[in-house]
Amino acid sequence: MREIDKVDRRIVELLMEDGRIPAAEIARRIGDITERVVRYRIDRMVTDKVIQIRPIVNPQAFDLTTRADVLLEVEPNAIEEVTSKAMEYDCVSYVACSIGATDVSIQVMGKDTADIYRFVTEVIGKVPGVRKTTTSIVPLVMKDVYQWNIPRNALMVNDERQPK
């Protein structure tokens, strides 16, 4: 497992606030660290796939103001085909295989509930292998995946896992 310390976590927090923040500014805010060390740590975390640095698109900027979670019950031999097909649609922002009452979970972005309804009933619900769909409109997102941070208990201190 990749060792992460308090400095790495703080670098990640600052990058989450602004992914374009210069390494010099990160070093200044943290204190007792050089710009070169910040650049090295960022490069190492990217190389080790601890973080990715990329833009986050705002769906509302494209008038996609309605979000829905759609759970799919799928024929057992069609899960791979259904997930592959779901990933092709621009309005689908998330695709995952599930364990439990449903087999596949997707998140759909639309202009309104009618747009979501049309996609679920006329498009994804008709993909071969889909047996049933269950849709929940998401009126408010309190925390999204891009707001998730490194858990404090994942930090390494003196080569031992220490809660922070």
FIGU-556382 format. One record per residue: residue number from 1; residue in one letter; x, y, z of N, C-alpha, C in turn. Coordinates in steps of 0.1 Angstrom, whole numbers, plus 5000, padded with zeros to 4 digits. Layout:
[NUM; "A"; [X; Y; Z]; [X; Y; Z]; [X; Y; Z]];
...
***
This chain:
[1; "M"; [5008; 4988; 5000]; [5000; 5000; 5000]; [5009; 5012; 5000]];
[2; "R"; [5005; 5022; 4993]; [5012; 5035; 4992]; [5011; 5043; 5005]];
[3; "E"; [5023; 5047; 5010]; [5024; 5055; 5022]; [5020; 5069; 5020]];
[4; "I"; [5010; 5074; 5027]; [5005; 5088; 5026]; [5007; 5094; 5040]];
[5; "D"; [5013; 5106; 5040]; [5014; 5113; 5053]; [5006; 5125; 5054]];
[6; "K"; [5007; 5133; 5065]; [4999; 5145; 5066]; [5002; 5156; 5056]];
[7; "V"; [5015; 5156; 5051]; [5018; 5166; 5041]; [5011; 5162; 5027]];
[8; "D"; [5012; 5149; 5024]; [5005; 5145; 5012]; [4990; 5148; 5013]];
[9; "R"; [4984; 5145; 5024]; [4969; 5148; 5026]; [4966; 5163; 5024]];
[10; "R"; [4975; 5171; 5030]; [4973; 5186; 5029]; [4975; 5191; 5014]];
[11; "I"; [4984; 5185; 5007]; [4986; 5188; 4993]; [4973; 5184; 4985]];
[12; "V"; [4968; 5173; 4988]; [4955; 5168; 4982]; [4944; 5178; 4985]];
[13; "E"; [4943; 5182; 4998]; [4932; 5191; 5002]; [4933; 5204; 4994]];
[14; "L"; [4945; 5209; 4992]; [4947; 5222; 4985]; [4944; 5220; 4970]];
[15; "L"; [4948; 5209; 4964]; [4945; 5206; 4950]; [4930; 5205; 4948]];
[16; "M"; [4923; 5199; 4958]; [4908; 5198; 4957]; [4901; 5211; 4957]];
[17; "E"; [4907; 5221; 4964]; [4901; 5234; 4964]; [4903; 5241; 4951]];
[18; "D"; [4915; 5239; 4945]; [4919; 5245; 4932]; [4929; 5236; 4925]];
[19; "G"; [4925; 5228; 4915]; [4934; 5219; 4908]; [4945; 5226; 4901]];
[20; "R"; [4944; 5239; 4899]; [4954; 5247; 4892]; [4964; 5254; 4901]];
[21; "I"; [4963; 5252; 4914]; [4971; 5260; 4924]; [4986; 5256; 4921]];
[22; "P"; [4994; 5266; 4920]; [5009; 5264; 4917]; [5015; 5257; 4929]];
[23; "A"; [5025; 5249; 4926]; [5033; 5242; 4937]; [5039; 5252; 4947]];
[24; "A"; [5043; 5263; 4942]; [5049; 5273; 4951]; [5039; 5278; 4961]];
[25; "E"; [5026; 5280; 4957]; [5016; 5284; 4966]; [5012; 5273; 4976]];
[26; "I"; [5012; 5261; 4971]; [5010; 5249; 4981]; [5021; 5249; 4991]];
[27; "A"; [5034; 5251; 4987]; [5045; 5251; 4996]; [5044; 5263; 5006]];
[28; "R"; [5040; 5274; 5001]; [5038; 5286; 5010]; [5027; 5283; 5021]];
[29; "R"; [5016; 5277; 5016]; [5005; 5275; 5026]; [5008; 5264; 5036]];
[30; "I"; [5015; 5254; 5032]; [5019; 5243; 5041]; [5030; 5248; 5050]];
[31; "G"; [5040; 5255; 5045]; [5051; 5259; 5053]; [5061; 5248; 5055]];
[32; "D"; [5074; 5251; 5057]; [5084; 5241; 5060]; [5085; 5230; 5049]];
[33; "I"; [5082; 5234; 5036]; [5084; 5225; 5025]; [5087; 5234; 5013]];
[34; "T"; [5095; 5228; 5004]; [5098; 5236; 4992]; [5089; 5233; 4980]];
[35; "E"; [5089; 5242; 4971]; [5081; 5240; 4958]; [5085; 5227; 4951]];
[36; "R"; [5098; 5224; 4951]; [5103; 5212; 4944]; [5098; 5200; 4951]];
[37; "V"; [5098; 5199; 4964]; [5092; 5188; 4972]; [5077; 5186; 4969]];
[38; "V"; [5070; 5197; 4968]; [5056; 5196; 4965]; [5054; 5190; 4951]];
[39; "R"; [5061; 5195; 4941]; [5060; 5190; 4928]; [5064; 5175; 4927]];
[40; "Y"; [5074; 5171; 4935]; [5078; 5157; 4935]; [5067; 5148; 4942]];
[41; "R"; [5061; 5153; 4953]; [5050; 5146; 4959]; [5038; 5144; 4950]];
[42; "I"; [5034; 5155; 4943]; [5023; 5155; 4934]; [5026; 5145; 4923]];
[43; "D"; [5037; 5146; 4917]; [5041; 5136; 4906]; [5041; 5122; 4911]];
[44; "R"; [5046; 5119; 4923]; [5046; 5106; 4929]; [5032; 5101; 4931]];
[45; "M"; [5023; 5109; 4937]; [5009; 5105; 4939]; [5002; 5103; 4926]];
[46; "V"; [5005; 5110; 4916]; [4998; 5108; 4903]; [5004; 5095; 4897]];
[47; "T"; [5017; 5093; 4897]; [5023; 5081; 4892]; [5018; 5068; 4899]];
[48; "D"; [5016; 5069; 4912]; [5012; 5058; 4921]; [4997; 5056; 4920]];
[49; "K"; [4990; 5065; 4912]; [4975; 5065; 4911]; [4968; 5067; 4924]];
[50; "V"; [4974; 5075; 4933]; [4967; 5079; 4945]; [4957; 5090; 4941]];
[51; "I"; [4961; 5099; 4932]; [4953; 5110; 4928]; [4953; 5111; 4912]];
[52; "Q"; [4943; 5118; 4907]; [4943; 5122; 4893]; [4940; 5137; 4893]];
[53; "I"; [4946; 5144; 4884]; [4944; 5158; 4883]; [4937; 5160; 4869]];
[54; "R"; [4925; 5164; 4870]; [4917; 5166; 4858]; [4905; 5176; 4861]];
[55; "P"; [4900; 5181; 4850]; [4888; 5190; 4853]; [4876; 5183; 4857]];
[56; "I"; [4867; 5190; 4864]; [4854; 5184; 4868]; [4844; 5193; 4860]];
[57; "V"; [4837; 5186; 4851]; [4827; 5193; 4843]; [4814; 5195; 4852]];
[58; "N"; [4809; 5208; 4850]; [4797; 5211; 4858]; [4785; 5209; 4848]];
[59; "P"; [4776; 5198; 4851]; [4765; 5195; 4842]; [4755; 5207; 4841]];
[60; "Q"; [4753; 5215; 4851]; [4744; 5226; 4850]; [4748; 5236; 4840]];
[61; "A"; [4761; 5237; 4837]; [4766; 5246; 4826]; [4760; 5242; 4813]];
[62; "F"; [4755; 5230; 4812]; [4750; 5225; 4799]; [4735; 5222; 4800]];
[63; "D"; [4729; 5229; 4810]; [4714; 5228; 4813]; [4710; 5213; 4817]];
[64; "L"; [4719; 5206; 4822]; [4716; 5192; 4827]; [4714; 5194; 4842]];
[65; "T"; [4703; 5197; 4846]; [4700; 5201; 4860]; [4693; 5190; 4868]];
[66; "T"; [4690; 5179; 4862]; [4683; 5168; 4869]; [4692; 5156; 4868]];
[67; "R"; [4693; 5149; 4880]; [4702; 5138; 4882]; [4693; 5126; 4887]];
[68; "A"; [4696; 5114; 4882]; [4689; 5103; 4887]; [4698; 5091; 4889]];
[69; "D"; [4695; 5083; 4899]; [4702; 5070; 4901]; [4693; 5060; 4895]];
[70; "V"; [4698; 5051; 4886]; [4690; 5041; 4879]; [4696; 5028; 4883]];
[71; "L"; [4689; 5019; 4889]; [4693; 5005; 4892]; [4688; 4996; 4882]];
[72; "L"; [4696; 4987; 4876]; [4692; 4978; 4866]; [4693; 4964; 4871]];
[73; "E"; [4682; 4957; 4868]; [4682; 4942; 4870]; [4685; 4936; 4857]];
[74; "V"; [4696; 4928; 4856]; [4701; 4924; 4843]; [4702; 4909; 4842]];
[75; "E"; [4700; 4903; 4830]; [4702; 4889; 4829]; [4717; 4886; 4832]];
[76; "P"; [4719; 4875; 4840]; [4733; 4872; 4844]; [4743; 4872; 4833]];
[77; "N"; [4740; 4867; 4821]; [4749; 4866; 4811]; [4751; 4879; 4803]];
[78; "A"; [4744; 4889; 4806]; [4744; 4902; 4799]; [4750; 4914; 4806]];
[79; "I"; [4755; 4911; 4818]; [4760; 4923; 4826]; [4771; 4930; 4819]];
[80; "E"; [4780; 4923; 4814]; [4791; 4930; 4807]; [4787; 4938; 4795]];
[81; "E"; [4777; 4933; 4787]; [4772; 4940; 4776]; [4764; 4952; 4780]];
[82; "V"; [4756; 4950; 4790]; [4748; 4962; 4795]; [4756; 4973; 4800]];
[83; "T"; [4767; 4970; 4808]; [4775; 4980; 4813]; [4783; 4987; 4802]];
[84; "S"; [4788; 4979; 4793]; [4795; 4985; 4781]; [4786; 4995; 4773]];
[85; "K"; [4773; 4991; 4771]; [4764; 4999; 4764]; [4761; 5012; 4772]];
[86; "A"; [4758; 5010; 4785]; [4755; 5022; 4794]; [4766; 5032; 4793]];
[87; "M"; [4779; 5028; 4793]; [4790; 5037; 4792]; [4791; 5045; 4780]];
[88; "E"; [4784; 5041; 4769]; [4785; 5048; 4756]; [4776; 5061; 4756]];
[89; "Y"; [4766; 5062; 4765]; [4757; 5073; 4765]; [4763; 5085; 4772]];
[90; "D"; [4763; 5097; 4766]; [4768; 5109; 4771]; [4761; 5113; 4784]];
[91; "C"; [4748; 5110; 4785]; [4740; 5114; 4797]; [4743; 5106; 4809]];
[92; "V"; [4751; 5095; 4808]; [4754; 5086; 4819]; [4767; 5090; 4825]];
[93; "S"; [4767; 5094; 4837]; [4780; 5099; 4844]; [4787; 5088; 4852]];
[94; "Y"; [4780; 5077; 4855]; [4785; 5067; 4864]; [4779; 5053; 4860]];
[95; "V"; [4788; 5043; 4860]; [4783; 5030; 4857]; [4791; 5020; 4867]];
[96; "A"; [4784; 5012; 4874]; [4790; 5002; 4883]; [4782; 4989; 4884]];
[97; "C"; [4789; 4978; 4886]; [4783; 4966; 4888]; [4779; 4965; 4903]];
[98; "S"; [4768; 4959; 4906]; [4763; 4959; 4920]; [4762; 4945; 4925]];
[99; "I"; [4761; 4943; 4938]; [4759; 4930; 4944]; [4747; 4932; 4953]];
[100; "G"; [4736; 4925; 4951]; [4724; 4926; 4959]; [4712; 4925; 4950]];
[101; "A"; [4702; 4933; 4953]; [4689; 4933; 4946]; [4690; 4936; 4931]];
[102; "T"; [4700; 4945; 4928]; [4702; 4949; 4914]; [4716; 4945; 4909]];
[103; "D"; [4718; 4946; 4896]; [4731; 4941; 4891]; [4740; 4953; 4886]];
[104; "V"; [4734; 4963; 4882]; [4741; 4975; 4876]; [4735; 4987; 4882]];
[105; "S"; [4743; 4997; 4885]; [4739; 5010; 4889]; [4745; 5021; 4880]];
[106; "I"; [4736; 5030; 4875]; [4741; 5041; 4867]; [4735; 5054; 4872]];
[107; "Q"; [4742; 5064; 4869]; [4737; 5078; 4872]; [4735; 5085; 4859]];
[108; "V"; [4723; 5091; 4858]; [4719; 5098; 4845]; [4717; 5112; 4848]];
[109; "M"; [4722; 5121; 4838]; [4720; 5135; 4839]; [4710; 5139; 4828]];
[110; "G"; [4701; 5148; 4831]; [4691; 5152; 4821]; [4687; 5167; 4823]];
[111; "K"; [4680; 5172; 4813]; [4675; 5186; 4814]; [4663; 5187; 4824]];
[112; "D"; [4655; 5176; 4825]; [4644; 5176; 4835]; [4640; 5162; 4837]];
[113; "T"; [4629; 5160; 4845]; [4625; 5146; 4848]; [4620; 5139; 4835]];
[114; "A"; [4614; 5147; 4826]; [4609; 5141; 4814]; [4620; 5135; 4805]];
[115; "D"; [4632; 5142; 4805]; [4644; 5138; 4798]; [4649; 5125; 4804]];
[116; "I"; [4649; 5124; 4817]; [4654; 5112; 4824]; [4644; 5101; 4821]];
[117; "Y"; [4631; 5103; 4822]; [4621; 5093; 4820]; [4622; 5087; 4806]];
[118; "R"; [4624; 5096; 4796]; [4626; 5092; 4782]; [4638; 5083; 4781]];
[119; "F"; [4649; 5087; 4786]; [4661; 5079; 4785]; [4659; 5065; 4792]];
[120; "V"; [4654; 5065; 4804]; [4652; 5052; 4811]; [4642; 5043; 4804]];
[121; "T"; [4631; 5048; 4799]; [4621; 5039; 4793]; [4624; 5036; 4778]];
[122; "E"; [4629; 5046; 4771]; [4631; 5044; 4757]; [4645; 5039; 4752]];
[123; "V"; [4654; 5041; 4761]; [4668; 5038; 4758]; [4674; 5027; 4767]];
[124; "I"; [4677; 5030; 4779]; [4684; 5020; 4787]; [4675; 5008; 4791]];
[125; "G"; [4662; 5011; 4793]; [4653; 5000; 4796]; [4651; 4990; 4784]];
[126; "K"; [4655; 4994; 4772]; [4654; 4985; 4760]; [4667; 4979; 4756]];
[127; "V"; [4677; 4981; 4764]; [4690; 4974; 4760]; [4688; 4959; 4763]];
[128; "P"; [4692; 4951; 4753]; [4691; 4937; 4755]; [4697; 4932; 4768]];
[129; "G"; [4690; 4924; 4776]; [4695; 4919; 4788]; [4690; 4926; 4800]];
[130; "V"; [4685; 4939; 4799]; [4679; 4946; 4810]; [4665; 4941; 4813]];
[131; "R"; [4663; 4936; 4825]; [4650; 4930; 4829]; [4641; 4941; 4835]];
[132; "K"; [4647; 4949; 4843]; [4639; 4959; 4851]; [4648; 4971; 4855]];
[133; "T"; [4641; 4982; 4855]; [4648; 4995; 4860]; [4641; 5000; 4872]];
[134; "T"; [4649; 5006; 4881]; [4643; 5014; 4892]; [4650; 5027; 4893]];
[135; "T"; [4642; 5038; 4892]; [4648; 5051; 4891]; [4645; 5059; 4903]];
[136; "S"; [4655; 5066; 4908]; [4653; 5076; 4919]; [4659; 5089; 4914]];
[137; "I"; [4650; 5100; 4914]; [4655; 5113; 4911]; [4663; 5118; 4923]];
[138; "V"; [4675; 5124; 4921]; [4683; 5129; 4931]; [4682; 5145; 4931]];
[139; "P"; [4674; 5150; 4941]; [4672; 5164; 4941]; [4683; 5172; 4946]];
[140; "L"; [4692; 5166; 4955]; [4702; 5174; 4961]; [4714; 5164; 4964]];
[141; "V"; [4726; 5168; 4960]; [4738; 5160; 4963]; [4745; 5167; 4974]];
[142; "M"; [4747; 5160; 4985]; [4754; 5167; 4997]; [4769; 5165; 4996]];
[143; "K"; [4774; 5154; 4990]; [4788; 5151; 4989]; [4790; 5142; 4976]];
[144; "D"; [4799; 5147; 4967]; [4801; 5139; 4955]; [4815; 5133; 4955]];
[145; "V"; [4817; 5124; 4946]; [4830; 5116; 4946]; [4842; 5126; 4946]];
[146; "Y"; [4841; 5137; 4939]; [4853; 5145; 4938]; [4855; 5153; 4951]];
[147; "Q"; [4846; 5152; 4961]; [4848; 5158; 4974]; [4854; 5148; 4984]];
[148; "W"; [4855; 5136; 4980]; [4860; 5126; 4989]; [4875; 5128; 4991]];
[149; "N"; [4880; 5127; 5003]; [4894; 5129; 5006]; [4900; 5117; 5012]];
[150; "I"; [4913; 5117; 5013]; [4921; 5106; 5019]; [4916; 5105; 5034]];
[151; "P"; [4912; 5093; 5038]; [4908; 5092; 5052]; [4919; 5094; 5062]];
[152; "R"; [4917; 5100; 5073]; [4927; 5103; 5082]; [4934; 5090; 5088]];
[153; "N"; [4926; 5080; 5089]; [4932; 5067; 5094]; [4940; 5060; 5084]];
[154; "A"; [4941; 5065; 5072]; [4949; 5059; 5062]; [4963; 5065; 5062]];
[155; "L"; [4966; 5075; 5070]; [4979; 5082; 5070]; [4989; 5073; 5077]];
[156; "M"; [5001; 5073; 5072]; [5012; 5065; 5077]; [5021; 5074; 5085]];
[157; "V"; [5023; 5070; 5098]; [5032; 5077; 5107]; [5041; 5067; 5113]];
[158; "N"; [5054; 5069; 5112]; [5064; 5060; 5118]; [5062; 5045; 5113]];
[159; "D"; [5058; 5044; 5101]; [5056; 5030; 5095]; [5044; 5023; 5101]];
[160; "E"; [5036; 5029; 5109]; [5024; 5023; 5115]; [5012; 5031; 5112]];
[161; "R"; [5001; 5024; 5110]; [4988; 5031; 5107]; [4983; 5038; 5120]];
[162; "Q"; [4982; 5051; 5119]; [4978; 5059; 5131]; [4965; 5067; 5127]];
[163; "P"; [4955; 5066; 5136]; [4943; 5074; 5133]; [4947; 5089; 5135]];
[164; "K"; [4942; 5097; 5126]; [4945; 5112; 5127]; [4932; 5119; 5128]];
***
